[in-house]
Amino acid sequence: MLLLVPLFILSAYSNGGFLPSMVPLMTLAIKANPDLQDWSSAESSKYCLLAMIGLGVGEMGGAIVFGKIQDKFGNKVAVILCIVLSLLGTAAALAFTFVFSFTMWLAVIMTFTWGF
């Protein structure tokens, strides 16, 4: 049971703090990129929401993959792998934040790994 505590903390951080700020963060990154400053707010919102599709795809893929991993290898391996992938999602989010230039691929990778 103690193995699940880091996962619970990471889930609480993800759902309470990070997910609500993803679209505003991407919108700010679009405005900060000099190549994309001519985009209208509707166009930037469209690309932000398209990038959020990766979150849903990652959640569905993660549910399927982690269910099979849990059945085959047990809870401990599934939880450890989930924590590692969540840390990779955090690293992608930090890269997006510190690089702070909107690229569609980085945004999709960030949302997919966070959802997975």
C-alpha positions in Angstrom: 0.0 0.0 0.0 2.9 2.4 0.7 4.0 2.0 -2.9 0.8 3.7 -4.0 1.4 6.9 -1.9 3.7 8.6 -4.6 1.2 7.7 -7.2 -1.6 9.3 -5.2 0.4 12.5 -4.6 1.3 12.7 -8.3 -2.3 12.2 -9.3 -3.5 14.9 -7.0 -0.9 17.3 -8.3 -1.8 16.4 -11.9 -5.6 16.7 -11.6 -5.6 19.7 -9.2 -2.7 21.8 -10.4 -1.3 20.9 -13.8 -4.2 19.9 -16.0 -6.3 23.1 -15.5 -3.2 25.2 -16.5 -2.3 23.3 -19.7 -4.4 25.3 -22.2 -3.4 28.7 -20.7 0.2 27.6 -20.7 0.1 26.7 -24.3 -1.7 29.9 -25.2 1.0 31.9 -23.5 3.7 29.9 -25.3 2.0 30.7 -28.6 1.9 34.4 -27.8 5.6 34.3 -26.8 6.7 32.7 -30.0 7.5 35.5 -32.6 6.8 33.2 -35.5 3.2 32.6 -34.2 2.2 36.1 -33.0 0.0 36.7 -36.1 -2.3 33.8 -35.0 -5.8 34.9 -33.8 -7.0 33.8 -30.4 -9.4 31.4 -32.0 -6.6 29.8 -34.0 -4.3 29.5 -31.0 -7.2 28.0 -29.0 -7.8 25.5 -31.8 -4.2 24.3 -31.7 -4.2 24.1 -27.9 -7.3 22.0 -27.8 -5.9 19.8 -30.6 -2.9 19.2 -28.5 -5.2 18.2 -25.6 -6.5 15.3 -27.7 -3.2 13.6 -26.8 -4.3 13.6 -23.2 -7.4 11.6 -24.0 -5.6 9.2 -26.3 -2.9 8.7 -23.6 -5.5 8.0 -21.0 -7.2 5.4 -23.1 -3.9 3.8 -24.2 -2.7 3.8 -20.6 -5.8 2.1 -19.3 -5.4 -0.7 -21.9 -1.7 -1.1 -21.5 -1.5 -0.9 -17.7 -4.4 -3.3 -17.4 -2.5 -5.9 -19.3 0.8 -5.1 -17.5 -1.0 -5.5 -14.1 -2.6 -8.8 -15.1 0.7 -10.2 -16.4 3.3 -8.8 -14.0 1.3 -7.7 -10.9 0.4 -4.4 -9.2 4.0 -3.5 -8.1 5.4 -3.5 -11.6 2.4 -1.6 -13.0 2.6 1.1 -10.3 6.4 1.6 -10.6 6.0 1.8 -14.4 3.2 4.3 -14.0 5.3 6.5 -11.7 8.2 6.4 -14.2 6.0 7.4 -17.1 4.3 10.1 -15.0 7.8 11.5 -14.2 8.5 11.5 -18.0 5.3 13.4 -18.5 6.4 15.9 -15.9 9.8 16.2 -17.6 8.0 16.9 -20.9 5.9 19.5 -19.2 8.9 21.2 -17.7 10.7 21.1 -21.1 7.6 22.8 -22.6 7.6 25.4 -19.8 11.3 26.2 -19.9 11.7 26.1 -23.7 8.5 28.1 -23.8 8.1 28.0 -27.6 5.0 26.3 -28.9 5.7 23.3 -31.1 2.7 21.1 -31.8 4.8 17.9 -31.4 6.1 18.9 -28.0 2.6 19.9 -26.9 1.2 16.5 -28.0 4.0 14.5 -26.4 3.5 16.5 -23.2 -0.2 15.8 -23.1 0.1 12.2 -24.2 2.7 11.2 -21.6 0.7 13.1 -19.0 -2.4 11.2 -19.9 -0.7 7.8 -20.2 
